[in-house]
Amino acid sequence: MVNYAQCPAPAWLPEGQKAELPWYPYYRDKNSMSAKYIFFTGGVVSSVGKGVTAAAIGRLLKERGFQVAVQKLDPYINVDPGTMSPYQHGEVFVLDDGAETDLDLGHYERFIDIRLNRACNVTTGQVYAEVISKERRGDFLGGTIQVIPHITSEIKRRIAAVSRTTEAEIVLVEVGGTVGDIESQPFLEALRQLRSDLGRENTLYIHVTWLPYIGATGELKTKPTQHSVRELRSIGITPDMIVARSDYPVDESICEKIALFCDVERRAVIPMVTTPVLYEIPLLLEKAKVGDYITHRLKLEDRRQPDWQEWEQLVAEVRREKPVVQIALVGKYVELHDAYISVHEALKHAALQLGVELKMLWVHSAELEKGKGWDLIRQAHGIVVPGGFGSRGIEGKIQAARYARTEKVPYLGLCLGMQLMVIEFARYALNQEEANSTEFDINTPAPVIDLMPDQRVISDMGGTMRLGLYPCQLQPGTIAAAAYGEKMVQERHRHRFEFNNEYRKPLQEHGMRFSGISPDGRLVEIAELTDHPFMLGTQFHPEFLSRPNRPHPLFVAFLRAACERAGVPYYQNQPSAHTEV
């Protein structure tokens, strides 16, 4: 490990940084931060749409031929969201390298169609853990450790890591939370320093705010935005662009007022009215000439002319009136739809390709155990049981799997959903009502799902599961192989328990087929039933790799089976072909 405290400051380091003793660089070499940087902050309220705005602007830049990466800076002290309840922060989005990250990284990957890595999600917990670790090793030679420069320098080092690990030319960095939050201050201070470190031509600050509507007077108010910008400027950051979010149309006079009082060019005040079509946002930003302003401001020349034809067709298909297919999602966090946002988006992507309208039926698995919610299950043309942890509502999910099996309703089980499908089938086929997972019943006499051998000695919960991209070998003549059209695929995992191989042969003899296994033959990755139109479960999470213009094949195959059950026409090929059955 390099002891940065003893390293001489290189000649190219900014003058102010040289004066710090010990100097704690966020560079490894002169080219570490040669990319351009766009920083996103939020004002007035949280959940204002910074993540989607950053993702959409990333798409604008990619359409112009630039290599883009996006980073989320989360102010919470958790090391990552992997141990957080979905009620706290929505789903945990898993990357190829196994990083458990914020759900905004899912927006980034879906909009821009890129693959990110663990450098793209930074938390306060990670930053402090790293600095404290260095202090314990004596890397600072007894110096006093302070927020400035040590914490801010570690933040800047992690921002620099994105361009190094992704070779991005433009890095978009979103700061979680709202300006004024005490926990965000070290991140904002680091961003302030970066303008002087990198130069104005290499940095651009975008502030996303909310325009509240006063119903009594029928007015949109700009004062909260003005106060938010003043708060931002008080810490040394002057926004170059303001994205003004609103549920109501924004008049030109409102934009002029924001430009005047917030000291921003009029063309850099972008009204962004809420749209029911999420994927329309890049088109709206393109129409507002946001991409042109950014490239001009960063002194970049477009590599190619943006081609939005495919994206426009996508949005037109969303708006087109289509036959409806109803899908029941049986989960334990359904009150917060963000807990299953990637599953929901993957289903919408598949529906777009098939030319049908998706209607989600949100079913709480714990309510099924009480005899409630079955009217929704009976309405559904297909059932999805997604991932999750803990015993609450498990029997309700098993009951949903039993209903899908006996009534021949298309079923897609994701991670835990596959395990519960196996448990239900074992109870039926092997006549063992006590069949279970040792996650829920440590003493079950029929542990068809059990801890992975390498997980038995692990005590820490965070970052210790089977995480990230793993290969899966598909078996010829199976539903899974037909859906993928390939012999070998790679999918993202996030789980601790696995199918117990002692039950492979007995379940195969009763009609369960293991259509996807690890290349070494040890692990079951996909299970399906042979005498069912579509009952399939995956140990991995296919939803993480679905894209709006390239839906995941398993979701397409599942939704096609649901369309056939519903008796509605669907596209055989791409939507543009307009070929129906």
C-alpha distance (Angstrom), angle and dihedral (degrees) to the residues before:
residue distance angle dihedral
M1 . . .
V2 3.80 . .
N3 3.79 113.7 .
Y4 3.79 98.4 -137.5
A5 3.78 91.8 -172.6
Q6 3.79 90.0 69.7
C7 3.82 97.0 43.1
P8 3.82 116.7 107.2
A9 3.79 113.0 -119.8
P10 3.82 110.0 -105.5
A11 3.79 118.6 -120.6
W12 3.80 92.9 -112.7
L13 3.81 94.3 57.6
P14 3.84 112.4 111.1
E15 3.79 113.4 -95.2
G16 3.81 94.9 -115.2
Q17 3.78 91.5 52.8
K18 3.83 91.3 52.4
A19 3.78 89.7 59.1
E20 3.79 93.3 59.5
L21 3.79 113.5 99.4
P22 2.94 116.5 -126.3
W23 3.80 93.2 21.8
Y24 3.78 111.3 -140.2
P25 3.80 108.2 -165.2
Y26 3.76 126.1 -152.7
Y27 3.81 88.6 -162.5
R28 3.82 127.3 80.8
D29 3.80 93.9 -172.4
K30 3.78 138.9 -6.4
N31 3.80 93.5 -87.0
S32 3.80 96.2 49.8
M33 3.79 93.1 102.1
S34 3.79 101.2 26.7
A35 3.82 90.6 123.2
K36 3.79 125.3 96.5
Y37 3.81 115.5 -107.7
I38 3.79 131.8 -146.4
F39 3.80 115.9 -169.7
F40 3.82 123.2 -158.5
T41 3.79 123.1 -157.6
G42 3.79 129.4 175.6
G43 3.76 131.4 -135.6
V44 3.81 143.1 -168.6
V45 3.83 97.5 9.5
S46 3.78 138.6 11.9
S47 3.82 122.7 -109.7
V48 3.80 88.5 38.9
G49 3.80 93.0 143.0
K50 3.81 105.4 -93.7
G51 3.78 92.4 141.4
V52 3.78 95.5 52.2
T53 3.82 90.6 42.8
A54 3.80 91.3 52.3
A55 3.81 91.1 46.6
A56 3.81 92.5 49.0
I57 3.82 92.6 48.5
G58 3.78 88.3 48.5
R59 3.79 87.7 56.5
L60 3.82 90.5 50.5
L61 3.78 90.5 54.8
K62 3.78 94.2 44.7
E63 3.81 89.5 52.7
R64 3.81 86.7 57.1
G65 3.80 90.9 56.9
F66 3.81 101.5 -99.4
Q67 3.79 125.4 136.2
V68 3.80 105.8 -121.6
A69 3.80 137.3 -168.8
V70 3.80 130.0 178.6
Q71 3.79 130.5 -149.7
K72 3.81 130.4 -165.4
L73 3.81 119.4 -151.0
D74 3.81 108.6 -158.9
P75 3.82 117.3 -165.6
Y76 3.82 97.3 -153.3
I77 3.82 119.0 110.1
N78 3.80 94.5 -129.3
V79 3.80 109.5 110.1
D80 3.81 88.4 -128.7
P81 3.82 136.5 -21.9
G82 3.82 91.7 -99.4
T83 3.80 94.3 104.6
M84 3.81 96.1 37.6
S85 3.79 123.6 106.0
P86 3.82 113.7 -109.7
Y87 3.80 86.1 -124.6
Q88 3.81 87.2 65.6
H89 3.78 101.8 48.1
G90 3.80 111.0 -2.0
E91 3.78 121.2 -116.1
V92 3.79 125.7 -9.4
F93 3.80 108.7 -121.3
V94 3.82 114.0 -148.4
L95 3.80 123.5 -150.6
D96 3.81 131.3 -152.3
D97 3.80 92.4 -95.5
G98 3.81 92.4 52.0
A99 3.79 98.4 -102.3
E100 3.81 113.2 153.7
T101 3.79 104.2 -141.0
D102 3.77 147.0 169.5
L103 3.81 117.9 -72.8
D104 3.83 90.1 -115.3
L105 3.80 87.8 75.9
G106 3.79 86.0 64.9
H107 3.81 89.0 57.7
Y108 3.80 89.8 49.4
E109 3.79 94.1 50.9
R110 3.81 95.3 43.4
F111 3.81 96.8 46.7
I112 3.79 98.4 40.8
D113 3.83 96.9 30.9
I114 3.80 94.5 -131.9
R115 3.81 136.3 130.9
L116 3.81 115.1 -123.3
N117 3.81 131.7 -164.3
R118 3.79 138.7 -143.5
A119 3.81 92.3 -83.4
C120 3.80 86.6 69.2
N121 3.81 96.1 71.9
V122 3.81 119.8 55.0
T123 3.79 126.8 176.4
T124 3.78 133.0 -170.8
G125 3.81 86.9 -115.6
Q126 3.81 91.8 58.8
V127 3.78 92.4 47.3
Y128 3.81 96.3 49.8
A129 3.81 92.7 41.6
E130 3.81 90.4 55.6
V131 3.80 95.1 46.3
I132 3.81 93.1 45.8
S133 3.81 89.9 48.1
K134 3.81 90.3 54.4
E135 3.80 90.8 47.4
R136 3.82 91.4 51.9
R137 3.80 90.3 51.9
G138 3.78 90.4 51.6
D139 3.79 95.2 -114.7
F140 3.80 91.3 143.2
L141 3.83 93.8 53.2
G142 3.77 94.5 -127.2
G143 3.78 96.1 -48.7
T144 3.79 122.7 147.8
I145 3.80 110.3 -96.8
Q146 3.80 112.9 -136.1
V147 3.78 139.3 174.2
I148 3.80 86.8 -113.1
P149 2.99 117.7 70.0
H150 3.81 103.1 0.9
I151 3.80 103.9 45.7
T152 3.80 93.8 37.7
S153 3.81 91.1 47.0
E154 3.80 90.7 52.6
I155 3.80 89.1 50.8
K156 3.80 90.1 51.2
R157 3.81 90.8 47.2
R158 3.80 89.3 55.4
I159 3.79 92.0 47.5
A160 3.81 88.4 52.7
A161 3.82 90.2 51.0
V162 3.81 91.4 68.6
S163 3.79 96.2 66.0
R164 3.80 91.0 42.8
T165 3.80 94.9 52.5
T166 3.80 98.7 37.9
E167 3.82 101.9 31.2
A168 3.80 87.0 -131.7
E169 3.79 118.9 171.0
I170 3.80 92.4 -159.0
V171 3.81 122.6 33.2
L172 3.79 119.1 -164.5
V173 3.81 113.0 -156.7
E174 3.81 121.7 -165.5
V175 3.80 120.8 -164.4
G176 3.80 111.9 -149.4
G177 3.78 121.6 -131.7
T178 3.79 129.1 22.7
V179 3.79 132.1 -58.7
G180 3.79 106.2 -95.1
D181 3.81 95.3 40.3
I182 3.80 107.8 128.0
E183 3.81 93.1 -140.4
S184 3.82 92.3 57.9
Q185 3.81 95.9 55.5
P186 3.84 98.5 92.7
F187 3.81 90.1 51.5
L188 3.80 92.6 49.2
E189 3.79 91.0 47.5
A190 3.81 89.3 52.5
L191 3.81 89.8 51.4
R192 3.80 90.2 49.3
Q193 3.80 90.6 54.2
L194 3.79 92.4 49.0
R195 3.80 93.2 65.7
S196 3.79 91.6 61.6
D197 3.82 91.8 38.0
L198 3.79 95.6 51.8
G199 3.79 104.1 23.9
R200 3.76 132.4 -111.5
E201 3.81 93.1 -88.7
N202 3.83 90.3 60.3
T203 3.80 99.5 47.2
L204 3.79 134.9 59.1
Y205 3.81 127.8 -179.1
I206 3.81 121.4 -150.4
H207 3.79 119.8 -171.2
V208 3.82 117.1 -160.2
T209 3.79 113.5 -158.6
W210 3.79 140.8 169.3
L211 3.82 126.9 -117.3
P212 3.82 107.8 -150.2
Y213 3.81 117.8 -145.5
I214 3.81 120.2 -135.6
G215 3.78 106.0 -149.7
A216 3.81 95.8 -165.6
T217 3.80 92.3 61.2
G218 3.80 99.6 23.3
E219 3.82 91.7 -124.6
L220 3.76 137.7 138.4
K221 3.80 109.8 -139.7
T222 3.81 123.7 -142.5
K223 3.80 97.5 -175.8
P224 3.85 94.9 92.9
T225 3.81 88.9 52.5
Q226 3.80 90.5 49.9
H227 3.81 90.9 51.2
S228 3.80 91.1 46.8
V229 3.80 92.3 52.2
R230 3.79 90.5 46.3
E231 3.82 88.8 53.4
L232 3.80 89.5 50.0
R233 3.81 93.0 48.3
S234 3.80 90.8 48.6
I235 3.81 88.7 67.1
G236 3.78 92.5 47.1
I237 3.81 104.3 -94.4
T238 3.79 119.6 119.1
P239 3.82 111.8 -170.6
D240 3.79 117.7 -126.4
M241 3.81 92.6 -160.7
I242 3.78 134.8 22.1
V243 3.79 121.4 -155.1
A244 3.80 106.2 -159.6
R245 3.80 110.5 -155.9
S246 3.79 119.5 -156.8
D247 3.78 142.6 160.0
Y248 3.83 88.9 -141.6
P249 3.83 134.4 56.0
V250 3.80 112.7 -81.4
D251 3.81 116.4 -135.9
E252 3.79 122.7 -138.6
S253 3.80 88.7 -114.5
I254 3.81 89.8 60.9
C255 3.80 91.3 53.3
E256 3.80 91.7 47.8
K257 3.78 90.6 50.2
I258 3.82 92.1 51.2
A259 3.82 90.4 47.9
L260 3.80 91.8 50.5
F261 3.79 99.2 45.6
C262 3.80 96.7 37.1
D263 3.82 96.2 44.3
V264 3.82 94.9 -123.0
E265 3.79 128.3 134.9
R266 3.80 112.0 -97.6
R267 3.80 92.1 -123.4
A268 3.81 87.9 54.9
V269 3.82 93.3 59.5
I270 3.80 104.0 90.8
P271 3.81 119.0 -170.3
M272 3.79 110.1 -148.3
V273 3.79 113.5 -169.9
T274 3.79 117.2 -164.9
T275 3.78 111.6 -95.3
P276 3.81 126.4 -162.6
V277 3.82 88.7 -140.0
L278 3.80 107.7 70.1
Y279 3.80 94.0 -167.5
E280 3.80 91.2 57.1
I281 3.80 91.2 73.9
P282 3.84 96.1 87.0
L283 3.81 89.1 52.3
L284 3.81 91.3 50.4
L285 3.79 91.3 49.4
E286 3.80 90.9 47.9
K287 3.81 89.7 51.7
A288 3.81 88.6 51.8
K289 3.85 88.2 54.0
V290 3.80 92.5 -120.6
G291 3.80 92.5 144.8
D292 3.80 92.0 51.7
Y293 3.80 91.9 49.5
I294 3.82 93.2 49.1
T295 3.80 95.2 48.9
H296 3.81 90.9 46.1
R297 3.79 92.1 48.0
L298 3.83 92.8 48.3
K299 3.82 91.6 43.6
L300 3.78 94.2 -118.3
E301 3.77 129.5 145.4
D302 3.80 119.3 -141.5
R303 3.80 112.8 -108.0
R304 3.78 90.7 -151.1
Q305 3.78 141.7 -1.4
P306 3.82 110.8 -87.6
D307 3.80 111.3 -106.3
W308 3.79 110.8 -157.4
Q309 3.80 97.9 167.7
E310 3.80 95.8 108.4
W311 3.81 91.5 43.8
E312 3.81 91.7 48.7
Q313 3.80 90.1 51.1
L314 3.80 88.5 51.0
V315 3.81 92.5 53.1
A316 3.81 91.9 43.9
E317 3.80 89.2 52.7
V318 3.82 90.3 51.5
R319 3.81 90.4 53.6
R320 3.81 95.5 44.3
E321 3.80 116.1 103.7
K322 3.79 107.1 -111.3
P323 3.83 140.3 172.5
V324 3.79 111.9 -84.0
V325 3.79 127.3 -117.8
Q326 3.81 117.3 -170.0
I327 3.79 118.5 -144.6
A328 3.80 123.0 -174.0
L329 3.79 115.0 -146.2
V330 3.80 107.9 -159.6
G331 3.79 109.5 -159.8
K332 3.76 143.6 138.6
Y333 3.84 97.9 -126.1
V334 3.80 98.6 46.6
E335 3.81 92.5 130.1
L336 3.81 86.0 74.4
H337 3.80 108.1 48.6
D338 3.82 90.7 -168.4
A339 3.81 87.2 72.1
Y340 3.82 86.9 73.4
I341 3.80 100.8 27.2
S342 3.82 96.4 129.9
V343 3.83 91.5 49.4
H344 3.80 90.6 49.1
E345 3.80 92.2 47.9
A346 3.82 92.4 46.9
L347 3.81 89.9 53.4
K348 3.81 90.3 49.4
H349 3.80 90.8 50.0
A350 3.80 90.6 52.8
A351 3.81 91.7 46.2
L352 3.80 90.3 53.4
Q353 3.78 92.1 52.5
L354 3.82 91.3 49.1
G355 3.80 93.5 44.6
V356 3.80 97.1 -120.9
E357 3.80 135.0 122.3
L358 3.80 115.8 -112.8
K359 3.79 117.4 -139.3
M360 3.78 112.5 -172.0
L361 3.79 119.8 -148.5
W362 3.79 107.6 -161.6
V363 3.82 109.5 -150.3
H364 3.80 123.6 -175.9
S365 3.80 108.5 -139.2
A366 3.82 93.2 -149.3
E367 3.81 88.9 57.4
L368 3.82 90.8 55.0
E369 3.80 88.0 59.6
K370 3.82 87.5 58.8
G371 3.79 92.8 49.6
K372 3.81 93.6 -103.2
G373 3.81 128.3 123.5
W374 3.80 96.0 30.2
D375 3.80 91.1 119.5
L376 3.82 87.5 66.9
I377 3.80 92.0 47.4
R378 3.80 90.5 52.4
Q379 3.83 90.9 50.0
A380 3.79 92.7 52.5
H381 3.80 123.5 103.4
G382 3.81 89.4 -161.3
I383 3.81 138.5 12.8
V384 3.81 127.8 -140.1
V385 3.79 121.8 -167.6
P386 3.84 108.4 -170.3
G387 3.79 131.9 -164.7
G388 3.78 127.5 -72.8
F389 3.79 145.2 140.6
G390 3.80 135.3 -119.0
S391 3.80 133.8 40.1
R392 3.82 100.0 -88.9
G393 3.81 111.3 115.2
I394 3.81 94.2 -0.2
E395 3.79 96.1 126.1
G396 3.80 89.6 51.2
K397 3.80 89.6 56.8
I398 3.80 90.1 48.2
Q399 3.81 89.3 51.8
A400 3.82 89.2 52.1
A401 3.81 89.6 51.7
R402 3.82 90.2 49.8
Y403 3.80 90.6 50.9
A404 3.81 90.8 50.1
R405 3.81 91.6 49.9
T406 3.79 97.9 46.3
E407 3.82 96.0 40.1
K408 3.83 94.1 41.8
V409 3.80 91.9 -122.5
P410 3.85 113.6 160.6
Y411 3.79 108.5 -101.0
L412 3.80 131.6 -167.7
G413 3.80 117.6 -172.0
L414 3.80 118.9 -167.2
C415 3.81 118.5 -159.1
L416 3.82 101.0 -53.5
G417 3.81 86.7 23.9
M418 3.80 89.4 62.1
Q419 3.80 92.4 47.2
L420 3.80 92.1 51.6
M421 3.81 90.9 47.6
V422 3.82 87.6 55.4
I423 3.80 92.3 46.9
E424 3.80 91.8 50.8
F425 3.80 92.5 48.0
A426 3.81 92.0 47.9
R427 3.80 90.8 52.4
Y428 3.79 89.2 52.2
A429 3.82 103.4 36.5
L430 3.81 98.8 37.2
N431 3.80 93.8 35.9
Q432 3.80 90.5 -126.5
E433 3.79 109.8 135.9
E434 3.79 90.1 -178.9
A435 3.81 93.1 60.9
N436 3.79 107.4 128.3
S437 3.79 147.8 134.1
T438 3.78 119.1 -82.0
E439 3.81 85.4 -129.6
F440 3.81 87.7 73.1
D441 3.82 102.4 24.3
I442 3.79 115.3 24.2
N443 3.81 90.9 -172.9
T444 3.81 99.4 47.5
P445 3.83 111.4 141.6
A446 3.83 89.8 -143.3
P447 3.84 108.0 45.4
V448 3.80 98.5 -179.3
I449 3.81 87.4 163.3
D450 3.79 117.1 42.9
L451 3.79 142.7 162.3
M452 3.77 115.9 -75.6
P453 3.84 108.1 -107.0
D454 3.81 92.5 -117.3
Q455 3.82 90.5 53.0
R456 3.82 97.0 58.7
V457 3.81 96.1 86.6
I458 3.82 96.9 41.9
S459 3.80 117.4 109.8
D460 3.82 102.6 169.8
M461 3.81 114.9 84.7
G462 3.80 101.5 -158.2
G463 3.79 121.1 87.5
T464 3.82 93.9 -13.2
M465 3.81 102.5 108.0
R466 3.79 127.8 93.9
L467 3.77 96.4 -77.0
G468 3.77 136.0 177.1
L469 3.79 138.9 10.2
Y470 3.82 119.2 -9.8
P471 3.82 131.7 168.3
C472 3.80 122.8 -109.4
Q473 3.80 124.4 -163.5
L474 3.81 113.3 -146.5
Q475 3.80 122.8 -142.1
P476 3.82 116.8 -128.7
G477 3.78 118.5 -110.6
T478 3.80 95.3 26.0
I479 3.80 132.2 121.5
A480 3.81 89.8 -115.0
A481 3.81 93.7 51.8
A482 3.81 91.2 48.3
A483 3.82 90.9 50.0
Y484 3.80 95.4 49.8
G485 3.80 98.2 35.5
E486 3.81 88.1 -150.1
K487 3.79 138.1 96.7
M488 3.81 98.0 -137.8
V489 3.81 130.3 28.8
Q490 3.80 136.6 171.7
E491 3.79 122.6 -135.4
R492 3.80 138.4 176.1
H493 3.80 119.6 -105.2
R494 3.78 136.5 -161.8
H495 3.79 114.3 171.1
R496 3.79 144.7 104.1
F497 3.81 102.4 -155.9
E498 3.82 127.8 65.1
F499 3.78 140.8 -169.2
N500 3.81 110.3 -79.9
N501 3.82 107.0 -120.0
E502 3.81 91.9 -149.4
Y503 3.81 86.3 77.1
R504 3.79 97.7 48.6
K505 3.78 97.5 94.3
P506 3.85 98.2 41.0
L507 3.80 92.4 49.4
Q508 3.81 92.4 45.1
E509 3.80 89.0 54.6
H510 3.81 89.4 57.2
G511 3.80 97.3 48.8
M512 3.80 108.5 -81.3
R513 3.79 114.1 129.4
F514 3.79 124.1 -160.0
S515 3.77 99.7 -145.3
G516 3.80 98.1 170.9
I517 3.80 125.6 41.8
S518 3.80 136.0 163.2
P519 3.82 113.1 -90.5
D520 3.83 90.7 -107.5
G521 3.82 90.1 53.5
R522 3.82 93.9 -122.1
L523 3.79 102.6 109.1
V524 3.78 132.1 52.0
E525 3.80 109.8 -134.4
I526 3.83 102.2 169.0
A527 3.81 130.3 24.1
E528 3.80 126.6 -175.4
L529 3.81 139.3 169.2
T530 3.79 120.0 -113.1
D531 3.83 98.3 -150.4
H532 3.81 96.9 48.8
P533 3.83 129.4 85.2
F534 3.83 90.4 -127.7
M535 3.78 124.0 -13.6
L536 3.77 109.0 146.1
G537 3.78 136.6 151.2
T538 3.79 131.9 -168.4
Q539 3.79 127.1 -155.4
F540 3.80 87.8 -150.6
H541 3.81 131.6 61.5
P542 3.83 109.0 -106.5
E543 3.80 91.0 175.1
F544 3.82 90.8 76.3
L545 3.81 92.6 66.9
S546 3.80 99.5 45.0
R547 3.80 118.1 114.5
P548 3.82 130.0 -167.6
N549 3.80 92.1 -118.8
R550 3.82 94.0 34.1
P551 3.82 110.6 37.7
H552 3.78 120.4 -165.2
P553 3.82 111.3 -92.8
L554 3.81 94.9 -131.5
F555 3.80 91.5 55.7
V556 3.80 90.0 47.8
A557 3.81 91.4 50.4
F558 3.81 91.6 47.3
L559 3.79 94.0 48.3
R560 3.80 91.1 46.2
A561 3.81 88.7 56.7
A562 3.82 89.2 48.7
C563 3.83 90.1 51.4
E564 3.78 90.3 52.5
R565 3.79 91.1 50.7
A566 3.81 90.0 48.5
G567 3.81 91.3 46.9
V568 3.80 93.5 -129.4
P569 3.84 124.4 140.7
Y570 3.78 118.9 -110.3
Y571 3.79 139.1 -179.7
Q572 3.78 114.7 -89.0
N573 3.79 92.2 -158.6
Q574 3.80 135.0 12.8
P575 3.84 117.3 -27.9
S576 3.81 90.8 -111.3
A577 3.82 89.8 62.4
H578 3.82 90.5 61.4
T579 3.80 90.6 -155.8
E580 3.78 113.0 152.5
V581 3.78 135.2 -173.1
